Amino acid sequence: MKTSITTNQTSTRREFLTSAAALAAGLALPRRVLAAEAAKPNSVFNGVRIGCISYSYRSMATTAEDVLKALLTDGLSEVELMGNTIQQYAGIPGGGKPGTPAPKVTDSDREAQLAKCRELRKMYNDAGVNIHLHKLGFGPSDEEIEFNFLVAKALGCVGITTERNEMLARRVAPFADKHKIWVAFHNHTANIPVIDKPDPLLDIGAYIGFNVDIGHYVAGSKGLSPIPVLEKYHDRILNLHLKDRTADGGNLAWGQGQTPIKEVLQLIKKEKWPFPADIELEYKIPDGSDAVKEVAKCVQYCKEALA
């Protein structure tokens, strides 16, 4: 069965944008961040939702508070939130050495962790930022998989992103159907979506979809445009990752590579597709700059492309 991302689901992603909140400690960002919080960001440009994966700020912001400040400074109202930020804020264990037994977690521990996720959601929503997806890894047990979907609900996410893996897709599909929460599989250069025939990943479950990285697609296909993929699978795409890569694998500042970022954004605008396009900062940050400043350049690129 084929399930599309509906208008109602898209509305759910936006409905939590409420009053602003000031934040005090953490990342040493410009003072104007407080004004940005007061005004609330709006990064929907001509109907296209521009967001950011919080991985983009990894060099200077990992805590929930610091990531939020970075987003507000860049004027972004949408985010795909990385798992380490969620774990740190909510006290969710993870990231131990392979073979190390997982710490015992009680039902009361889980309740407290979900309460912290709801608190995290409120902090972001009050500041005007929607957590549309999260990227917290799936644990090996059914209980851990179930918990990951409960985290998505607590954060107000429409889905969970993870790396493309057919075995994992088969494992999580029944949970996705149960909760009506999507799992969006991300492509790298070696596992780009199939274009010449139906992609087998999508037959696994009604709530299995794609997190399409258009830069990796260009590099992995040796220079092909990702636009046919978007046209073919747009109703099963949860979000895009935007970056500028070359056919030979280069990762460059936007406008210097071969990825048709502008054309992709214009297509989303034309077709009124509801999924967000998330900036993923992976090119080398120039001397004298930082992640927040470079993401701001990418935001401006998107604004100009959609003008």
C-alpha positions, 0 to 999 in steps of 0.5 A: 500500500502506498501512503502519501504525506498528506496536507493534514500531516504537513499541518501537524508539523507546523501547528506548534509554532507559538510564543517566543522564549528567551534563552540565557546560557550557552553558545557565545552567539551575537546579542541579536539572537534575543531579538530574533527570538522575540520576532520568531523566525520564519524560513518558509520562502514563497511556500517552500519550507527551508530548515536545517539538520542540527548536524550543521552546527556540530562544530559549535553547538550540540546542546538543545539550547545552543542549537536553538540559539544557532537556528534563531540567529540564522532565522530558521523555523524548521529543524531535523534534530540529531539524536545526541542533542535529544539524548543529552537533554532528555537523559536518554543513554546511548553511544556506548562501546560495542559489546557493552551491555546497555544500562537498565532502564525502568518504566519510570525512567522512560516516562521521565525521558519522554517528559523531557522530550515534551519539554524540549519540544515546547522550548523549541515551539515557544521560540518558533521552531518546529522539530519536523524530524529527529535522528535518534538511532534505533536500538536492537530490541522491540522496546527500544524501537517502540520508544524511538517512535514515542520520542518522535511523538513527544517531539512533535515529529512527523517522522524519524530519519536513519541511514538506508538499510533494508533489514532495518526497514523491515524491522521498523515498518510495523511500528511505523504503521502502528504509530503512523510515524514515518521512517525516512531513509537517507542515501549516501553516494553508494545507495542512492534511490532507484530511478529506472524501476520502483524502489524496493524499499518503499514496498516494505511499509506504508510509512517507509519513505526517503530523506533524499540527500541531493548532493550525495545523489549527484556524487553517487550517480556521477553527475546525474540530476536528482530532479527525476528522483524527486518527481518520481517519489515526491509523495514518499519524501519526508525531507531533503538534505541540501549540499553542493557536491560534484560528480567526482565527490567534491563538497563545495560552498553552494554555487560552486558544485554541480548540484542543482540546488536552485532548480530543486527549490524552484521545483518544490515551489512550482509543485507545492510539495510540502516537505522541508528542504534542510541545509546540511553544512558539510563543506570546509568552513573558511578561515574567520567564519563559523557554522552559524555564519555559513548556514546563514549564507545557505539560507540567503542562497535559498531566499534568492533562489526562491525569490 
